Amino acid sequence: MSKTQDYIERAENVILHTYNRYPIVLEKGEGVYLEDAEGKKYLDFAAGIAVFALGYGNKKYNEALKAQMDQIIHTSNLYYNIPAVEAGEKLLKACGMSRVFFTNSGTEAIEGAIKAARKYAYNKDGSTDHEIIAMNHSFHGRSMGALSVTGNPHYQEAFKPLMGGVKFADFNDLESVKRQVSEKTCAILLETVQGEGGIYPADPTFLAGVKQICEERDILLILDEIQCGMGRTGEMFAWQGYAVEPDIMTCAKALGCGIPVGAFVLNEKTAKASLVPGDHGTTYGGNPLACAAVSKVFDLFEEEKVIEHVRKITPYFEKKLDELVGTYKFLTARRGKGLMQGLVVEGRPVGEIITKALENGLIVISAGSNVLRFVPPLIITEEQIDEMIEKLKKSF
Ligand SMILES: *Cc1c(COP(=O)(O)O)cnc(C)c1O
């Protein structure tokens, strides 16, 4: 039996089967390449689902984590710790917001954002029936709160009753948002670029319109930047390309570049009038190891000019993808921003293309029901884009 077969069999005997996994065991990574247990190499255009922005095995990142391990890994939130202060300062500087709460995942960042929004509204009028407007085809996580604002009935059905007070509107349809707004609305929640739903960037007029509704009625705008944030679209946070500021922002995925960490970030108005001691907590959240990762990620983004690189490489990437759309009939459109791109596939199962690509040593993933999703490490080069295109063509 191969090492791969052995581990897959053992995995299925211990790990709850909640994922239909591709039959490879990934063992190591270097730059933008991964290697499986058989020594086969893959060019990685998924980055662990938009996580490994800096590529695998970045020496400076690894050294920073090792140094922090030797110093201290965990302290609890009953005390202050140094990496959390540094990571918080760098994150706030990057977004110009006021206060951060570190979490262990994106889902928990969403939970915190929901609680902050509800508390803000509660402080204003003392009522306990506030509503949140979320978007159809959104994705915000799988815990009961995050699932309740995830606009995908298929994910929700078996787990009802969900959290109440959630209404859904159509993304990029301002009228449908307006129809859901009421005296009870405390927040409007959306991804600046919808990821799992199929790579849909917000229209500038839509986002500006939502912001205007929020300002007129003192409703909080929550932007989920978990997937589209951290430089992926060519801005540190995607909303910075729209000149629309959120009241609350959620981050995760590339925030720690592989260490499980997320955050929800509040602007001054929200920070001043929402969560107070006793309202929210976490044992691990903001621990020294996770925050050392966040802190180093921000340093490396600056040192290695990651965002400038994303801006420079994007036109080439878009051109290459557009050429594919021009060449293959079953590719009907390209959508996306920066290094968060999707190709719409009609009349052919996306899963088949992904499986073929794996055989050809290329990792790509899907989004929605018919979109090939590209969220590579942000350090990708033109040569590697060419290599990806060749492997993809072979897989078609
Ligand atoms: C991945 C994702 C989440 C959930 O984050 P986890 O770290 O998996 O809990 C939430 N929102 C968006 C937009 C995501 O892409």
The ligand as a MOL file (V3000), in Angstrom:
LIG
                    3D

  0  0  0     0  0            999 V3000
M  V30 BEGIN CTAB
M  V30 COUNTS 15 15 0 0 0
M  V30 BEGIN ATOM
M  V30 1 C -13.4140 31.4960 5.1260 0
M  V30 2 C -14.3990 32.5660 5.3590 0
M  V30 3 C -15.0490 32.7100 6.6000 0
M  V30 4 C -14.8700 31.7230 7.7260 0
M  V30 5 O -13.5680 31.7480 8.2180 0
M  V30 6 P -12.9860 30.4770 9.0180 0
M  V30 7 O -11.5870 30.8740 9.3830 0
M  V30 8 O -13.0740 29.2940 8.1040 0
M  V30 9 O -13.8200 30.2920 10.2230 0
M  V30 10 C -15.9030 33.7860 6.7630 0
M  V30 11 N -16.0930 34.6870 5.7790 0
M  V30 12 C -15.4860 34.5910 4.5900 0
M  V30 13 C -15.7080 35.6290 3.5480 0
M  V30 14 C -14.6280 33.5130 4.3310 0
M  V30 15 O -14.0440 33.4070 3.1280 0
M  V30 END ATOM
M  V30 BEGIN BOND
M  V30 1 1 1 2
M  V30 2 1 2 3
M  V30 3 2 2 14
M  V30 4 1 3 4
M  V30 5 2 3 10
M  V30 6 1 4 5
M  V30 7 1 5 6
M  V30 8 2 6 7
M  V30 9 1 6 8
M  V30 10 1 6 9
M  V30 11 1 10 11
M  V30 12 2 11 12
M  V30 13 1 12 13
M  V30 14 1 12 14
M  V30 15 1 14 15
M  V30 END BOND
M  V30 END CTAB
M  END
